[in-house]
Amino acid sequence: MPPLPLARGPLRRFFSATRRYLSDPHPYERHSTQLAHDLPGTAYYLRRVGRTSAFFVPFSVAFFGWPLVARRWIV
C-alpha cells in the first residue's frame, strides 16, 4: 500500500520549517571572536551597591536591633 500523500505533506512541511528555523540565514550578525569583550561598568555597580547598602544596613540594624534596645529600656 503506498503512503498517503496527505500524510507526507504535513511532515515534509514541518521538517522544512524546522530546518529553516534552526539555520542561520544571516551570517553577518554573528559576533566576532576577534573583538574584545565589553567590560562591565564597575563604577555604575559600585555606586548602585553603595546606595543600596546606605539604606539597607541602617534599616536592618533598626529592624533586627529594636528588641535589644527595648529590653534595655524595659529592664
Predicted model as a PDB file, atoms N, CA, C, CB and O in Angstrom, pLDDT in the B-factor column:
MODEL        1                                                                  
ATOM      1  N   MET A   1       0.855  -1.178   0.000  1.00 53.00           N  
ATOM      2  CA  MET A   1       0.000   0.000   0.000  1.00 53.00           C  
ATOM      3  C   MET A   1       0.898   1.236   0.000  1.00 53.00           C  
ATOM      4  CB  MET A   1      -0.971   0.001   1.232  1.00 53.00           C  
ATOM      5  O   MET A   1       1.739   1.373   0.888  1.00 53.00           O  
ATOM      6  N   PRO A   2       0.747   2.117  -0.944  1.00 57.00           N  
ATOM      7  CA  PRO A   2       1.587   3.318  -0.984  1.00 57.00           C  
ATOM      8  C   PRO A   2       1.198   4.281   0.129  1.00 57.00           C  
ATOM      9  CB  PRO A   2       1.472   4.015  -2.352  1.00 57.00           C  
ATOM     10  O   PRO A   2       0.036   4.325   0.532  1.00 57.00           O  
ATOM     11  N   PRO A   3       2.180   5.070   0.640  1.00 57.00           N  
ATOM     12  CA  PRO A   3       1.841   6.040   1.694  1.00 57.00           C  
ATOM     13  C   PRO A   3       0.920   7.129   1.170  1.00 57.00           C  
ATOM     14  CB  PRO A   3       3.112   6.671   2.271  1.00 57.00           C  
ATOM     15  O   PRO A   3       0.944   7.479  -0.010  1.00 57.00           O  
ATOM     16  N   LEU A   4       0.139   7.634   2.043  1.00 55.00           N  
ATOM     17  CA  LEU A   4      -0.799   8.684   1.655  1.00 55.00           C  
ATOM     18  C   LEU A   4      -0.050   9.983   1.368  1.00 55.00           C  
ATOM     19  CB  LEU A   4      -1.856   8.903   2.757  1.00 55.00           C  
ATOM     20  O   LEU A   4       0.799  10.374   2.170  1.00 55.00           O  
ATOM     21  N   PRO A   5      -0.322  10.650   0.284  1.00 56.00           N  
ATOM     22  CA  PRO A   5       0.368  11.913   0.017  1.00 56.00           C  
ATOM     23  C   PRO A   5       0.017  12.996   1.035  1.00 56.00           C  
ATOM     24  CB  PRO A   5       0.032  12.401  -1.380  1.00 56.00           C  
ATOM     25  O   PRO A   5       0.814  13.902   1.279  1.00 56.00           O  
ATOM     26  N   LEU A   6      -1.173  12.904   1.630  1.00 53.00           N  
ATOM     27  CA  LEU A   6      -1.574  13.891   2.622  1.00 53.00           C  
ATOM     28  C   LEU A   6      -0.738  13.756   3.893  1.00 53.00           C  
ATOM     29  CB  LEU A   6      -3.062  13.745   2.948  1.00 53.00           C  
ATOM     30  O   LEU A   6      -0.444  14.756   4.549  1.00 53.00           O  
ATOM     31  N   ALA A   7      -0.352  12.520   4.248  1.00 58.00           N  
ATOM     32  CA  ALA A   7       0.444  12.306   5.455  1.00 58.00           C  
ATOM     33  C   ALA A   7       1.883  12.756   5.250  1.00 58.00           C  
ATOM     34  CB  ALA A   7       0.408  10.834   5.863  1.00 58.00           C  
ATOM     35  O   ALA A   7       2.521  13.209   6.201  1.00 58.00           O  
ATOM     36  N   ARG A   8       2.406  12.644   4.046  1.00 65.00           N  
ATOM     37  CA  ARG A   8       3.781  13.057   3.791  1.00 65.00           C  
ATOM     38  C   ARG A   8       3.895  14.570   3.677  1.00 65.00           C  
ATOM     39  CB  ARG A   8       4.302  12.399   2.522  1.00 65.00           C  
ATOM     40  O   ARG A   8       4.938  15.137   4.002  1.00 65.00           O  
ATOM     41  N   GLY A   9       2.854  15.221   3.229  1.00 73.00           N  
ATOM     42  CA  GLY A   9       2.893  16.662   3.040  1.00 73.00           C  
ATOM     43  C   GLY A   9       3.094  17.447   4.323  1.00 73.00           C  
ATOM     44  O   GLY A   9       3.997  18.281   4.380  1.00 73.00           O  
ATOM     45  N   PRO A  10       2.286  17.217   5.367  1.00 77.00           N  
ATOM     46  CA  PRO A  10       2.469  17.957   6.612  1.00 77.00           C  
ATOM     47  C   PRO A  10       3.805  17.677   7.280  1.00 77.00           C  
ATOM     48  CB  PRO A  10       1.359  17.630   7.564  1.00 77.00           C  
ATOM     49  O   PRO A  10       4.418  18.588   7.836  1.00 77.00           O  
ATOM     50  N   LEU A  11       4.268  16.426   7.236  1.00 77.00           N  
ATOM     51  CA  LEU A  11       5.566  16.112   7.830  1.00 77.00           C  
ATOM     52  C   LEU A  11       6.694  16.806   7.085  1.00 77.00           C  
ATOM     53  CB  LEU A  11       5.798  14.605   7.838  1.00 77.00           C  
ATOM     54  O   LEU A  11       7.624  17.331   7.697  1.00 77.00           O  
ATOM     55  N   ARG A  12       6.606  16.806   5.787  1.00 81.00           N  
ATOM     56  CA  ARG A  12       7.648  17.458   4.989  1.00 81.00           C  
ATOM     57  C   ARG A  12       7.662  18.959   5.251  1.00 81.00           C  
ATOM     58  CB  ARG A  12       7.435  17.183   3.488  1.00 81.00           C  
ATOM     59  O   ARG A  12       8.726  19.566   5.368  1.00 81.00           O  
ATOM     60  N   ARG A  13       6.471  19.555   5.343  1.00 83.00           N  
ATOM     61  CA  ARG A  13       6.404  20.989   5.647  1.00 83.00           C  
ATOM     62  C   ARG A  13       6.946  21.282   7.036  1.00 83.00           C  
ATOM     63  CB  ARG A  13       4.965  21.495   5.532  1.00 83.00           C  
ATOM     64  O   ARG A  13       7.633  22.282   7.243  1.00 83.00           O  
ATOM     65  N   PHE A  14       6.633  20.401   7.997  1.00 84.00           N  
ATOM     66  CA  PHE A  14       7.119  20.592   9.358  1.00 84.00           C  
ATOM     67  C   PHE A  14       8.642  20.539   9.403  1.00 84.00           C  
ATOM     68  CB  PHE A  14       6.524  19.534  10.292  1.00 84.00           C  
ATOM     69  O   PHE A  14       9.273  21.407  10.005  1.00 84.00           O  
ATOM     70  N   PHE A  15       9.236  19.533   8.776  1.00 82.00           N  
ATOM     71  CA  PHE A  15      10.689  19.409   8.831  1.00 82.00           C  
ATOM     72  C   PHE A  15      11.389  20.505   8.038  1.00 82.00           C  
ATOM     73  CB  PHE A  15      11.113  18.053   8.312  1.00 82.00           C  
ATOM     74  O   PHE A  15      12.470  20.947   8.428  1.00 82.00           O  
ATOM     75  N   SER A  16      10.801  20.950   6.939  1.00 80.00           N  
ATOM     76  CA  SER A  16      11.436  22.045   6.198  1.00 80.00           C  
ATOM     77  C   SER A  16      11.332  23.355   6.984  1.00 80.00           C  
ATOM     78  CB  SER A  16      10.786  22.205   4.801  1.00 80.00           C  
ATOM     79  O   SER A  16      12.257  24.168   6.960  1.00 80.00           O  
ATOM     80  N   ALA A  17      10.214  23.562   7.677  1.00 81.00           N  
ATOM     81  CA  ALA A  17      10.092  24.770   8.508  1.00 81.00           C  
ATOM     82  C   ALA A  17      11.062  24.702   9.681  1.00 81.00           C  
ATOM     83  CB  ALA A  17       8.639  24.939   9.023  1.00 81.00           C  
ATOM     84  O   ALA A  17      11.644  25.718  10.062  1.00 81.00           O  
ATOM     85  N   THR A  18      11.240  23.521  10.254  1.00 81.00           N  
ATOM     86  CA  THR A  18      12.194  23.361  11.357  1.00 81.00           C  
ATOM     87  C   THR A  18      13.612  23.617  10.876  1.00 81.00           C  
ATOM     88  CB  THR A  18      12.089  21.951  11.970  1.00 81.00           C  
ATOM     89  O   THR A  18      14.396  24.264  11.571  1.00 81.00           O  
ATOM     90  N   ARG A  19      13.951  23.114   9.684  1.00 79.00           N  
ATOM     91  CA  ARG A  19      15.293  23.328   9.137  1.00 79.00           C  
ATOM     92  C   ARG A  19      15.536  24.821   8.886  1.00 79.00           C  
ATOM     93  CB  ARG A  19      15.479  22.523   7.824  1.00 79.00           C  
ATOM     94  O   ARG A  19      16.627  25.325   9.154  1.00 79.00           O  
ATOM     95  N   ARG A  20      14.533  25.521   8.378  1.00 76.00           N  
ATOM     96  CA  ARG A  20      14.686  26.962   8.143  1.00 76.00           C  
ATOM     97  C   ARG A  20      14.818  27.716   9.461  1.00 76.00           C  
ATOM     98  CB  ARG A  20      13.492  27.508   7.340  1.00 76.00           C  
ATOM     99  O   ARG A  20      15.563  28.693   9.546  1.00 76.00           O  
ATOM    100  N   TYR A  21      14.099  27.268  10.489  1.00 75.00           N  
ATOM    101  CA  TYR A  21      14.144  27.938  11.783  1.00 75.00           C  
ATOM    102  C   TYR A  21      15.500  27.760  12.455  1.00 75.00           C  
ATOM    103  CB  TYR A  21      13.039  27.411  12.690  1.00 75.00           C  
ATOM    104  O   TYR A  21      16.011  28.693  13.074  1.00 75.00           O  
ATOM    105  N   LEU A  22      16.080  26.584  12.340  1.00 74.00           N  
ATOM    106  CA  LEU A  22      17.332  26.301  13.023  1.00 74.00           C  
ATOM    107  C   LEU A  22      18.554  26.766  12.242  1.00 74.00           C  
ATOM    108  CB  LEU A  22      17.439  24.833  13.291  1.00 74.00           C  
ATOM    109  O   LEU A  22      19.636  26.873  12.821  1.00 74.00           O  
ATOM    110  N   SER A  23      18.422  27.042  10.970  1.00 71.00           N  
ATOM    111  CA  SER A  23      19.573  27.512  10.201  1.00 71.00           C  
ATOM    112  C   SER A  23      19.767  29.005  10.441  1.00 71.00           C  
ATOM    113  CB  SER A  23      19.388  27.220   8.685  1.00 71.00           C  
ATOM    114  O   SER A  23      18.837  29.706  10.840  1.00 71.00           O  
ATOM    115  N   ASP A  24      20.965  29.473  10.198  1.00 64.00           N  
ATOM    116  CA  ASP A  24      21.296  30.884  10.410  1.00 64.00           C  
ATOM    117  C   ASP A  24      21.323  31.592   9.053  1.00 64.00           C  
ATOM    118  CB  ASP A  24      22.672  31.038  11.151  1.00 64.00           C  
ATOM    119  O   ASP A  24      22.314  31.487   8.330  1.00 64.00           O  
ATOM    120  N   PRO A  25      20.271  32.300   8.698  1.00 64.00           N  
ATOM    121  CA  PRO A  25      20.246  32.933   7.382  1.00 64.00           C  
ATOM    122  C   PRO A  25      21.065  34.222   7.307  1.00 64.00           C  
ATOM    123  CB  PRO A  25      18.828  33.226   6.996  1.00 64.00           C  
ATOM    124  O   PRO A  25      21.283  34.744   6.214  1.00 64.00           O  
ATOM    125  N   HIS A  26      21.519  34.737   8.436  1.00 64.00           N  
ATOM    126  CA  HIS A  26      22.254  35.993   8.444  1.00 64.00           C  
ATOM    127  C   HIS A  26      23.623  35.787   9.087  1.00 64.00           C  
ATOM    128  CB  HIS A  26      21.460  37.087   9.192  1.00 64.00           C  
ATOM    129  O   HIS A  26      23.773  36.028  10.285  1.00 64.00           O  
ATOM    130  N   PRO A  27      24.603  35.358   8.340  1.00 61.00           N  
ATOM    131  CA  PRO A  27      25.908  35.092   8.962  1.00 61.00           C  
ATOM    132  C   PRO A  27      26.635  36.363   9.390  1.00 61.00           C  
ATOM    133  CB  PRO A  27      26.782  34.316   8.004  1.00 61.00           C  
ATOM    134  O   PRO A  27      27.577  36.294  10.179  1.00 61.00           O  
ATOM    135  N   TYR A  28      26.214  37.519   8.885  1.00 65.00           N  
ATOM    136  CA  TYR A  28      26.903  38.757   9.244  1.00 65.00           C  
ATOM    137  C   TYR A  28      26.479  39.274  10.617  1.00 65.00           C  
ATOM    138  CB  TYR A  28      26.641  39.820   8.192  1.00 65.00           C  
ATOM    139  O   TYR A  28      27.108  40.192  11.144  1.00 65.00           O  
ATOM    140  N   GLU A  29      25.437  38.710  11.200  1.00 62.00           N  
ATOM    141  CA  GLU A  29      25.004  39.130  12.522  1.00 62.00           C  
ATOM    142  C   GLU A  29      25.700  38.365  13.636  1.00 62.00           C  
ATOM    143  CB  GLU A  29      23.519  38.966  12.648  1.00 62.00           C  
ATOM    144  O   GLU A  29      25.452  38.632  14.812  1.00 62.00           O  
ATOM    145  N   ARG A  30      26.553  37.432  13.296  1.00 63.00           N  
ATOM    146  CA  ARG A  30      27.282  36.694  14.325  1.00 63.00           C  
ATOM    147  C   ARG A  30      28.313  37.596  14.966  1.00 63.00           C  
ATOM    148  CB  ARG A  30      27.954  35.441  13.737  1.00 63.00           C  
ATOM    149  O   ARG A  30      28.885  38.469  14.312  1.00 63.00           O  
ATOM    150  N   HIS A  31      28.546  37.381  16.241  1.00 64.00           N  
ATOM    151  CA  HIS A  31      29.534  38.182  16.946  1.00 64.00           C  
ATOM    152  C   HIS A  31      30.925  37.689  16.596  1.00 64.00           C  
ATOM    153  CB  HIS A  31      29.305  38.130  18.469  1.00 64.00           C  
ATOM    154  O   HIS A  31      31.175  36.486  16.525  1.00 64.00           O  
ATOM    155  N   SER A  32      31.801  38.610  16.384  1.00 68.00           N  
ATOM    156  CA  SER A  32      33.163  38.252  16.026  1.00 68.00           C  
ATOM    157  C   SER A  32      33.911  37.748  17.250  1.00 68.00           C  
ATOM    158  CB  SER A  32      33.892  39.448  15.404  1.00 68.00           C  
ATOM    159  O   SER A  32      33.732  38.263  18.354  1.00 68.00           O  
ATOM    160  N   THR A  33      34.742  36.749  17.050  1.00 72.00           N  
ATOM    161  CA  THR A  33      35.558  36.233  18.149  1.00 72.00           C  
ATOM    162  C   THR A  33      36.844  37.018  18.286  1.00 72.00           C  
ATOM    163  CB  THR A  33      35.870  34.758  17.939  1.00 72.00           C  
ATOM    164  O   THR A  33      37.592  36.809  19.241  1.00 72.00           O  
ATOM    165  N   GLN A  34      37.119  37.918  17.352  1.00 75.00           N  
ATOM    166  CA  GLN A  34      38.358  38.685  17.399  1.00 75.00           C  
ATOM    167  C   GLN A  34      38.215  39.977  18.190  1.00 75.00           C  
ATOM    168  CB  GLN A  34      38.820  38.997  16.001  1.00 75.00           C  
ATOM    169  O   GLN A  34      39.222  40.584  18.556  1.00 75.00           O  
ATOM    170  N   LEU A  35      37.002  40.406  18.460  1.00 74.00           N  
ATOM    171  CA  LEU A  35      36.783  41.630  19.213  1.00 74.00           C  
ATOM    172  C   LEU A  35      36.875  41.344  20.706  1.00 74.00           C  
ATOM    173  CB  LEU A  35      35.417  42.249  18.863  1.00 74.00           C  
ATOM    174  O   LEU A  35      36.525  40.255  21.162  1.00 74.00           O  
ATOM    175  N   ALA A  36      37.339  42.307  21.444  1.00 77.00           N  
ATOM    176  CA  ALA A  36      37.421  42.164  22.897  1.00 77.00           C  
ATOM    177  C   ALA A  36      36.018  42.275  23.495  1.00 77.00           C  
ATOM    178  CB  ALA A  36      38.369  43.240  23.511  1.00 77.00           C  
ATOM    179  O   ALA A  36      35.158  42.974  22.958  1.00 77.00           O  
ATOM    180  N   HIS A  37      35.801  41.595  24.587  1.00 75.00           N  
ATOM    181  CA  HIS A  37      34.508  41.658  25.261  1.00 75.00           C  
ATOM    182  C   HIS A  37      34.352  43.022  25.924  1.00 75.00           C  
ATOM    183  CB  HIS A  37      34.368  40.519  26.307  1.00 75.00           C  
ATOM    184  O   HIS A  37      35.321  43.647  26.354  1.00 75.00           O  
ATOM    185  N   ASP A  38      33.098  43.460  25.990  1.00 76.00           N  
ATOM    186  CA  ASP A  38      32.804  44.728  26.639  1.00 76.00           C  
ATOM    187  C   ASP A  38      32.929  44.552  28.149  1.00 76.00           C  
ATOM    188  CB  ASP A  38      31.388  45.238  26.254  1.00 76.00           C  
ATOM    189  O   ASP A  38      32.364  43.619  28.718  1.00 76.00           O  
ATOM    190  N   LEU A  39      33.657  45.436  28.785  1.00 82.00           N  
ATOM    191  CA  LEU A  39      33.867  45.347  30.223  1.00 82.00           C  
ATOM    192  C   LEU A  39      32.631  45.855  30.963  1.00 82.00           C  
ATOM    193  CB  LEU A  39      35.118  46.148  30.641  1.00 82.00           C  
ATOM    194  O   LEU A  39      31.968  46.778  30.490  1.00 82.00           O  
ATOM    195  N   PRO A  40      32.314  45.270  32.108  1.00 83.00           N  
ATOM    196  CA  PRO A  40      31.163  45.765  32.866  1.00 83.00           C  
ATOM    197  C   PRO A  40      31.471  47.126  33.472  1.00 83.00           C  
ATOM    198  CB  PRO A  40      30.769  44.767  33.971  1.00 83.00           C  
ATOM    199  O   PRO A  40      32.623  47.436  33.775  1.00 83.00           O  
ATOM    200  N   GLY A  41      30.447  47.922  33.642  1.00 88.00           N  
ATOM    201  CA  GLY A  41      30.615  49.250  34.230  1.00 88.00           C  
ATOM    202  C   GLY A  41      30.767  49.148  35.728  1.00 88.00           C  
ATOM    203  O   GLY A  41      29.780  49.234  36.458  1.00 88.00           O  
ATOM    204  N   THR A  42      31.989  48.966  36.199  1.00 92.00           N  
ATOM    205  CA  THR A  42      32.199  48.752  37.627  1.00 92.00           C  
ATOM    206  C   THR A  42      31.824  49.985  38.446  1.00 92.00           C  
ATOM    207  CB  THR A  42      33.649  48.376  37.891  1.00 92.00           C  
ATOM    208  O   THR A  42      31.316  49.851  39.559  1.00 92.00           O  
ATOM    209  N   ALA A  43      32.065  51.169  37.918  1.00 93.00           N  
ATOM    210  CA  ALA A  43      31.713  52.379  38.663  1.00 93.00           C  
ATOM    211  C   ALA A  43      30.202  52.448  38.887  1.00 93.00           C  
ATOM    212  CB  ALA A  43      32.202  53.638  37.913  1.00 93.00           C  
ATOM    213  O   ALA A  43      29.744  52.828  39.965  1.00 93.00           O  
ATOM    214  N   TYR A  44      29.442  52.082  37.873  1.00 93.00           N  
ATOM    215  CA  TYR A  44      27.980  52.097  37.997  1.00 93.00           C  
ATOM    216  C   TYR A  44      27.525  51.119  39.063  1.00 93.00           C  
ATOM    217  CB  TYR A  44      27.314  51.760  36.655  1.00 93.00           C  
ATOM    218  O   TYR A  44      26.682  51.452  39.896  1.00 93.00           O  
ATOM    219  N   TYR A  45      28.080  49.910  39.043  1.00 93.00           N  
ATOM    220  CA  TYR A  45      27.653  48.895  40.009  1.00 93.00           C  
ATOM    221  C   TYR A  45      28.127  49.226  41.420  1.00 93.00           C  
ATOM    222  CB  TYR A  45      28.175  47.522  39.597  1.00 93.00           C  
ATOM    223  O   TYR A  45      27.421  48.926  42.383  1.00 93.00           O  
ATOM    224  N   LEU A  46      29.287  49.827  41.570  1.00 95.00           N  
ATOM    225  CA  LEU A  46      29.743  50.227  42.901  1.00 95.00           C  
ATOM    226  C   LEU A  46      28.844  51.319  43.488  1.00 95.00           C  
ATOM    227  CB  LEU A  46      31.199  50.716  42.841  1.00 95.00           C  
ATOM    228  O   LEU A  46      28.513  51.285  44.673  1.00 95.00           O  
ATOM    229  N   ARG A  47      28.452  52.280  42.659  1.00 95.00           N  
ATOM    230  CA  ARG A  47      27.522  53.308  43.133  1.00 95.00           C  
ATOM    231  C   ARG A  47      26.180  52.693  43.509  1.00 95.00           C  
ATOM    232  CB  ARG A  47      27.324  54.391  42.062  1.00 95.00           C  
ATOM    233  O   ARG A  47      25.564  53.084  44.501  1.00 95.00           O  
ATOM    234  N   ARG A  48      25.742  51.748  42.725  1.00 94.00           N  
ATOM    235  CA  ARG A  48      24.458  51.118  42.998  1.00 94.00           C  
ATOM    236  C   ARG A  48      24.501  50.322  44.304  1.00 94.00           C  
ATOM    237  CB  ARG A  48      24.058  50.208  41.834  1.00 94.00           C  
ATOM    238  O   ARG A  48      23.565  50.386  45.101  1.00 94.00           O  
ATOM    239  N   VAL A  49      25.581  49.574  44.524  1.00 95.00           N  
ATOM    240  CA  VAL A  49      25.726  48.822  45.774  1.00 95.00           C  
ATOM    241  C   VAL A  49      25.840  49.785  46.952  1.00 95.00           C  
ATOM    242  CB  VAL A  49      26.965  47.890  45.715  1.00 95.00           C  
ATOM    243  O   VAL A  49      25.291  49.521  48.022  1.00 95.00           O  
ATOM    244  N   GLY A  50      26.548  50.898  46.766  1.00 95.00           N  
ATOM    245  CA  GLY A  50      26.674  51.880  47.834  1.00 95.00           C  
ATOM    246  C   GLY A  50      25.347  52.494  48.216  1.00 95.00           C  
ATOM    247  O   GLY A  50      25.049  52.636  49.402  1.00 95.00           O  
ATOM    248  N   ARG A  51      24.542  52.861  47.231  1.00 94.00           N  
ATOM    249  CA  ARG A  51      23.216  53.425  47.520  1.00 94.00           C  
ATOM    250  C   ARG A  51      22.322  52.410  48.206  1.00 94.00           C  
ATOM    251  CB  ARG A  51      22.550  53.915  46.236  1.00 94.00           C  
ATOM    252  O   ARG A  51      21.595  52.745  49.141  1.00 94.00           O  
ATOM    253  N   THR A  52      22.376  51.168  47.740  1.00 94.00           N  
ATOM    254  CA  THR A  52      21.531  50.134  48.337  1.00 94.00           C  
ATOM    255  C   THR A  52      21.951  49.848  49.765  1.00 94.00           C  
ATOM    256  CB  THR A  52      21.585  48.851  47.510  1.00 94.00           C  
ATOM    257  O   THR A  52      21.106  49.740  50.654  1.00 94.00           O  
ATOM    258  N   SER A  53      23.254  49.725  49.992  1.00 95.00           N  
ATOM    259  CA  SER A  53      23.708  49.415  51.355  1.00 95.00           C  
ATOM    260  C   SER A  53      23.507  50.604  52.288  1.00 95.00           C  
ATOM    261  CB  SER A  53      25.186  49.004  51.346  1.00 95.00           C  
ATOM    262  O   SER A  53      23.335  50.408  53.491  1.00 95.00           O  
ATOM    263  N   ALA A  54      23.523  51.837  51.765  1.00 94.00           N  
ATOM    264  CA  ALA A  54      23.280  53.003  52.614  1.00 94.00           C  
ATOM    265  C   ALA A  54      21.862  52.981  53.180  1.00 94.00           C  
ATOM    266  CB  ALA A  54      23.513  54.299  51.823  1.00 94.00           C  
ATOM    267  O   ALA A  54      21.622  53.533  54.253  1.00 94.00           O  
ATOM    268  N   PHE A  55      20.941  52.367  52.493  1.00 92.00           N  
ATOM    269  CA  PHE A  55      19.585  52.224  53.014  1.00 92.00           C  
ATOM    270  C   PHE A  55      19.418  50.914  53.762  1.00 92.00           C  
ATOM    271  CB  PHE A  55      18.570  52.311  51.885  1.00 92.00           C  
ATOM    272  O   PHE A  55      18.803  50.885  54.828  1.00 92.00           O  
ATOM    273  N   PHE A  56      19.955  49.831  53.221  1.00 94.00           N  
ATOM    274  CA  PHE A  56      19.679  48.501  53.736  1.00 94.00           C  
ATOM    275  C   PHE A  56      20.334  48.247  55.091  1.00 94.00           C  
ATOM    276  CB  PHE A  56      20.141  47.468  52.746  1.00 94.00           C  
ATOM    277  O   PHE A  56      19.708  47.651  55.967  1.00 94.00           O  
ATOM    278  N   VAL A  57      21.560  48.677  55.281  1.00 93.00           N  
ATOM    279  CA  VAL A  57      22.272  48.391  56.532  1.00 93.00           C  
ATOM    280  C   VAL A  57      21.614  49.094  57.721  1.00 93.00           C  
ATOM    281  CB  VAL A  57      23.744  48.821  56.417  1.00 93.00           C  
ATOM    282  O   VAL A  57      21.326  48.425  58.714  1.00 93.00           O  
ATOM    283  N   PRO A  58      21.361  50.408  57.675  1.00 93.00           N  
ATOM    284  CA  PRO A  58      20.678  51.026  58.830  1.00 93.00           C  
ATOM    285  C   PRO A  58      19.268  50.477  59.067  1.00 93.00           C  
ATOM    286  CB  PRO A  58      20.597  52.527  58.632  1.00 93.00           C  
ATOM    287  O   PRO A  58      18.846  50.316  60.212  1.00 93.00           O  
ATOM    288  N   PHE A  59      18.560  50.197  58.004  1.00 94.00           N  
ATOM    289  CA  PHE A  59      17.224  49.627  58.160  1.00 94.00           C  
ATOM    290  C   PHE A  59      17.298  48.253  58.814  1.00 94.00           C  
ATOM    291  CB  PHE A  59      16.517  49.530  56.799  1.00 94.00           C  
ATOM    292  O   PHE A  59      16.484  47.943  59.684  1.00 94.00           O  
ATOM    293  N   SER A  60      18.257  47.425  58.413  1.00 94.00           N  
ATOM    294  CA  SER A  60      18.406  46.094  59.011  1.00 94.00           C  
ATOM    295  C   SER A  60      18.786  46.183  60.478  1.00 94.00           C  
ATOM    296  CB  SER A  60      19.454  45.283  58.255  1.00 94.00           C  
ATOM    297  O   SER A  60      18.274  45.422  61.299  1.00 94.00           O  
ATOM    298  N   VAL A  61      19.681  47.106  60.816  1.00 93.00           N  
ATOM    299  CA  VAL A  61      20.068  47.273  62.216  1.00 93.00           C  
ATOM    300  C   VAL A  61      18.868  47.715  63.047  1.00 93.00           C  
ATOM    301  CB  VAL A  61      21.218  48.295  62.345  1.00 93.00           C  
ATOM    302  O   VAL A  61      18.655  47.215  64.152  1.00 93.00           O  
ATOM    303  N   ALA A  62      18.088  48.648  62.520  1.00 92.00           N  
ATOM    304  CA  ALA A  62      16.913  49.111  63.262  1.00 92.00           C  
ATOM    305  C   ALA A  62      15.857  48.016  63.362  1.00 92.00           C  
ATOM    306  CB  ALA A  62      16.317  50.354  62.594  1.00 92.00           C  
ATOM    307  O   ALA A  62      15.227  47.858  64.408  1.00 92.00           O  
ATOM    308  N   PHE A  63      15.662  47.276  62.309  1.00 94.00           N  
ATOM    309  CA  PHE A  63      14.616  46.247  62.294  1.00 94.00           C  
ATOM    310  C   PHE A  63      14.961  45.083  63.215  1.00 94.00           C  
ATOM    311  CB  PHE A  63      14.398  45.735  60.872  1.00 94.00           C  
ATOM    312  O   PHE A  63      14.110  44.600  63.962  1.00 94.00           O  
ATOM    313  N   PHE A  64      16.224  44.632  63.156  1.00 93.00           N  
ATOM    314  CA  PHE A  64      16.601  43.483  63.968  1.00 93.00           C  
ATOM    315  C   PHE A  64      17.142  43.885  65.347  1.00 93.00           C  
ATOM    316  CB  PHE A  64      17.637  42.660  63.234  1.00 93.00           C  
ATOM    317  O   PHE A  64      17.250  43.033  66.229  1.00 93.00           O  
ATOM    318  N   GLY A  65      17.482  45.155  65.549  1.00 92.00           N  
ATOM    319  CA  GLY A  65      18.052  45.570  66.813  1.00 92.00           C  
ATOM    320  C   GLY A  65      17.079  46.181  67.789  1.00 92.00           C  
ATOM    321  O   GLY A  65      17.433  46.401  68.948  1.00 92.00           O  
ATOM    322  N   TRP A  66      15.871  46.461  67.365  1.00 90.00           N  
ATOM    323  CA  TRP A  66      14.942  47.126  68.274  1.00 90.00           C  
ATOM    324  C   TRP A  66      14.589  46.255  69.475  1.00 90.00           C  
ATOM    325  CB  TRP A  66      13.678  47.510  67.533  1.00 90.00           C  
ATOM    326  O   TRP A  66      14.325  46.822  70.535  1.00 90.00           O  
ATOM    327  N   PRO A  67      14.561  44.927  69.399  1.00 90.00           N  
ATOM    328  CA  PRO A  67      14.270  44.176  70.631  1.00 90.00           C  
ATOM    329  C   PRO A  67      15.354  44.357  71.697  1.00 90.00           C  
ATOM    330  CB  PRO A  67      14.115  42.693  70.310  1.00 90.00           C  
ATOM    331  O   PRO A  67      15.045  44.383  72.888  1.00 90.00           O  
ATOM    332  N   LEU A  68      16.604  44.480  71.288  1.00 88.00           N  
ATOM    333  CA  LEU A  68      17.684  44.701  72.258  1.00 88.00           C  
ATOM    334  C   LEU A  68      17.546  46.058  72.932  1.00 88.00           C  
ATOM    335  CB  LEU A  68      19.052  44.596  71.572  1.00 88.00           C  
ATOM    336  O   LEU A  68      17.749  46.176  74.140  1.00 88.00           O  
ATOM    337  N   VAL A  69      17.203  47.075  72.163  1.00 88.00           N  
ATOM    338  CA  VAL A  69      17.017  48.412  72.727  1.00 88.00           C  
ATOM    339  C   VAL A  69      15.801  48.424  73.642  1.00 88.00           C  
ATOM    340  CB  VAL A  69      16.860  49.465  71.607  1.00 88.00           C  
ATOM    341  O   VAL A  69      15.841  49.033  74.711  1.00 88.00           O  
ATOM    342  N   ALA A  70      14.743  47.777  73.247  1.00 89.00           N  
ATOM    343  CA  ALA A  70      13.526  47.735  74.067  1.00 89.00           C  
ATOM    344  C   ALA A  70      13.780  46.984  75.370  1.00 89.00           C  
ATOM    345  CB  ALA A  70      12.370  47.072  73.289  1.00 89.00           C  
ATOM    346  O   ALA A  70      13.244  47.358  76.413  1.00 89.00           O  
ATOM    347  N   ARG A  71      14.582  45.942  75.322  1.00 86.00           N  
ATOM    348  CA  ARG A  71      14.870  45.188  76.540  1.00 86.00           C  
ATOM    349  C   ARG A  71      15.666  46.026  77.535  1.00 86.00           C  
ATOM    350  CB  ARG A  71      15.634  43.909  76.203  1.00 86.00           C  
ATOM    351  O   ARG A  71      15.458  45.921  78.744  1.00 86.00           O  
ATOM    352  N   ARG A  72      16.565  46.845  77.037  1.00 84.00           N  
ATOM    353  CA  ARG A  72      17.338  47.718  77.937  1.00 84.00           C  
ATOM    354  C   ARG A  72      16.436  48.776  78.572  1.00 84.00           C  
ATOM    355  CB  ARG A  72      18.495  48.401  77.169  1.00 84.00           C  
ATOM    356  O   ARG A  72      16.603  49.106  79.746  1.00 84.00           O  
ATOM    357  N   TRP A  73      15.484  49.308  77.807  1.00 83.00           N  
ATOM    358  CA  TRP A  73      14.605  50.337  78.356  1.00 83.00           C  
ATOM    359  C   TRP A  73      13.617  49.764  79.370  1.00 83.00           C  
ATOM    360  CB  TRP A  73      13.850  51.027  77.234  1.00 83.00           C  
ATOM    361  O   TRP A  73      13.277  50.416  80.358  1.00 83.00           O  
ATOM    362  N   ILE A  74      13.169  48.559  79.116  1.00 80.00           N  
ATOM    363  CA  ILE A  74      12.161  47.968  79.986  1.00 80.00           C  
ATOM    364  C   ILE A  74      12.796  47.451  81.282  1.00 80.00           C  
ATOM    365  CB  ILE A  74      11.429  46.828  79.256  1.00 80.00           C  
ATOM    366  O   ILE A  74      12.259  47.669  82.368  1.00 80.00           O  
ATOM    367  N   VAL A  75      13.925  46.776  81.168  1.00 68.00           N  
ATOM    368  CA  VAL A  75      14.538  46.173  82.366  1.00 68.00           C  
ATOM    369  C   VAL A  75      15.471  47.103  83.047  1.00 68.00           C  
ATOM    370  CB  VAL A  75      15.270  44.920  82.019  1.00 68.00           C  
ATOM    371  O   VAL A  75      16.063  46.747  84.065  1.00 68.00           O  
TER     372      VAL A  75                                                      
ENDMDL                                                                          
END                                                                             
